[in-house]
Amino acid sequence: MNKTVIPICKRERRVGKDSEVKCYIPRLEGRIQQNVRQFFPVIFPEVKLNGKYGFINENGNEVIPINYDGAGNFSNGCAWIKLNDKYGFIDKTEKEITPVKYDDAKDFQDNRAIVKINDKYGFINQIGKEVIPIIYDQVNPFNSMSSTIVILNGKYILIDRNGKTLSKEYDYADEGVSCNCIRVRLDNKWGFIDANGEEIIPLKYDYAEIFHNCRANVTLNGKKFHIDR
């Protein structure tokens, strides 16, 4: 007999980006908790039963057994799963994309997923290839950008989606981009680079704020003023 999902039509309080939605699935022994992230399709939502995770489709049919200790959202055709405190990736047929070997893993964004081994981070693509080596102390998702800031040995570097270094090393760099600029600091001087790593505003300021409406407040030789992008 086909299983059905019957929403209770009640949204619980929002927590971060997620809303909890209560559902009934008869075969799964009553009420379960289902976290539906609104920016992902719900055709394969993650469900939890008795401490284990799996996936159902929009009709409530169990499509991936509820055998895992944790599971992420499907994105770019893949989802992370957790077994015995290790993480790996599967596709929608439960085919293994990577072995369950990582200490941590994040959902795919823009065909890249962050993975962690031995306190080091890198990226894999949707076929499980480690396209950016797992050598960094900290990484940030690409978020539809062609580059991202990573930290290696305490230094901030801009890399592209294939791991190519685009900038020199900085003492600090913002994670985000404002008005197509990334704020950076080197030897106590502040400036800005673009998404290609080019220094578009020289590192000469004693302090610089991030751009708002393409205008940034800066300090130079004790004087405060603003600069335009």
C-alpha positions in Angstrom: 0.0 0.0 0.0 1.3 3.4 -0.9 2.3 5.6 2.0 1.0 9.2 2.2 2.3 12.3 3.9 -0.3 14.3 5.6 0.9 17.7 6.8 -0.7 19.0 10.0 -0.8 22.5 8.4 1.1 24.0 11.3 4.5 25.7 11.1 6.5 25.8 14.3 8.7 28.7 15.2 11.5 29.5 12.7 15.0 28.5 13.7 17.6 30.0 11.5 16.8 29.3 7.9 14.7 26.3 8.6 11.1 25.8 9.6 9.9 22.7 11.3 7.0 21.0 9.6 5.2 18.1 11.3 4.1 15.2 9.1 2.4 11.8 9.5 3.7 8.7 7.6 1.6 5.7 8.6 4.3 3.0 7.9 6.8 5.0 9.9 4.9 4.6 13.2 3.2 7.9 13.5 4.6 11.4 13.7 8.1 12.2 12.6 10.0 15.4 12.4 10.9 16.7 8.9 13.1 19.8 8.4 12.3 21.2 5.0 14.7 23.9 3.8 12.8 26.1 1.5 15.5 26.7 -0.9 15.8 23.0 -1.8 13.2 20.9 -3.7 11.2 18.8 -1.3 10.9 15.9 -3.6 13.5 14.1 -1.5 13.1 15.5 2.0 15.2 14.2 4.8 13.3 12.4 7.6 14.3 11.0 11.0 13.0 8.0 12.8 14.3 6.6 16.1 17.5 8.5 15.7 18.1 7.4 12.1 17.8 9.3 8.9 16.7 8.5 5.4 14.7 10.0 2.5 11.1 9.8 1.2 9.5 11.2 -1.9 6.6 13.6 -2.2 4.2 10.7 -1.9 5.7 9.5 1.3 7.4 6.5 -0.3 10.6 5.5 1.4 13.2 5.9 -1.4 16.4 5.6 0.6 16.2 3.5 3.8 16.3 5.2 7.2 19.6 3.7 8.2 21.9 6.7 8.6 23.0 8.6 11.7 22.6 11.8 9.8 21.8 13.2 6.4 21.9 16.4 4.5 19.8 17.9 1.7 20.0 16.8 -1.9 21.7 19.5 -4.0 23.5 19.0 -7.4 22.1 15.4 -7.2 24.0 14.5 -4.0 23.5 14.5 -0.3 25.9 13.8 2.6 25.2 11.0 4.9 26.7 10.1 8.3 27.6 6.6 9.7 29.6 5.9 12.8 30.7 9.6 13.1 32.0 9.6 9.5 30.5 11.4 6.5 30.2 10.5 2.8 28.0 11.3 -0.2 25.3 9.4 -2.1 23.1 10.1 -5.1 19.3 9.8 -5.2 19.6 6.0 -6.0 21.8 5.6 -2.9 24.8 5.0 -5.0 28.0 6.0 -3.2 29.6 9.1 -4.5 32.4 9.1 -2.0 33.4 6.6 0.7 32.2 7.4 4.3 35.5 8.7 5.4 35.2 12.4 6.1 35.1 14.0 9.6 32.6 16.5 8.5 30.8 17.5 5.3 28.4 20.2 4.1 25.6 20.4 1.5 26.6 21.0 -2.1 26.5 24.6 -3.4 27.3 25.4 -7.0 28.8 21.9 -7.6 31.2 22.1 -4.7 30.9 20.6 -1.2 33.1 21.3 1.8 34.7 18.3 3.4 37.0 17.9 6.4 39.7 15.4 7.4 42.0 15.7 10.4 41.0 19.3 11.0 41.8 20.3 7.4 39.2 21.4 4.8 38.8 21.1 1.1 36.2 20.7 -1.6 34.8 17.9 -3.7 32.7 18.0 -6.9 29.4 16.2 -7.6 31.3 13.0 -8.8 33.3 12.8 -5.6 36.6 14.1 -6.9 38.6 16.2 -4.5 39.0 19.2 -6.7 40.5 21.4 -4.0 42.9 19.6 -1.7 42.1 19.1 1.9 44.9 21.2 3.3 43.2 24.4 4.5 42.6 25.5 8.1 39.3 27.1 7.2 37.3 27.5 4.0 34.2 29.4 2.9 31.5 28.3 0.4 31.6 29.8 -3.1 28.1 31.1 -2.9 27.7 31.5 -6.7 31.1 33.3 -6.9 34.1 32.2 -9.0 36.4 32.5 -6.0 36.4 32.2 -2.2 38.7 33.1 0.8 40.5 30.3 2.5 43.0 30.2 5.4 46.3 28.3 5.3 48.9 28.6 8.1 47.1 31.7 9.5 47.2 33.5 6.2 44.1 34.5 4.0 44.2 33.6 0.4 41.8 33.9 -2.5 41.4 30.7 -4.6 39.2 29.8 -7.6 36.8 26.9 -8.0 39.7 24.6 -9.0 41.9 25.5 -6.1 44.2 27.9 -8.1 45.7 30.7 -6.0 44.5 34.1 -7.2 46.0 36.4 -4.6 49.0 36.9 -2.4 48.7 36.0 1.3 47.0 38.5 3.6 46.9 38.8 7.4 43.1 39.2 7.1 40.4 39.1 4.5 36.6 39.3 4.7 34.6 36.2 3.8 32.0 38.2 1.9 32.0 40.5 -1.1 30.6 44.0 -1.0 30.3 46.1 -4.2 32.5 43.5 -5.9 35.2 44.2 -3.4 36.9 42.1 -0.7 38.4 44.0 2.2 42.0 42.8 3.1 44.7 43.7 5.5 48.5 43.3 5.3 51.1 44.7 7.7 48.4 46.7 9.4 47.3 48.4 6.2 43.9 48.0 4.7 42.7 47.9 1.1 40.5 46.0 -1.3 40.8 43.2 -3.9 38.3 42.0 -6.5 37.1 38.5 -7.1 40.1 37.8 -9.3 42.6 38.7 -6.6 43.6 42.1 -8.1 44.3 44.9 -5.7 41.8 47.5 -7.0 42.2 49.8 -4.0 45.8 50.1 -2.6 46.6 48.8 0.9 47.5 52.1 2.3 44.8 52.9 4.8 45.1 52.6 8.6 41.6 51.3 8.7 38.8 50.6 6.2 35.2 49.7 6.6 33.4 47.5 4.1 31.5 49.1 1.2 27.9 50.2 1.7 26.2 51.4 -1.5 29.7 51.4 -3.1 31.1 53.8 -0.5 33.5 52.9 2.3 34.7 54.9 5.3 38.5 54.9 5.7 41.2 56.3 8.0 44.5 57.6 6.8 47.1 59.5 9.0 44.4 60.2 11.6 41.9 61.6 9.1 38.6 59.9 8.4 36.9 60.2 5.0 35.1 58.0 2.5 36.1 56.6 -0.8 34.0 55.4 -3.7 34.2 52.1 -5.5 
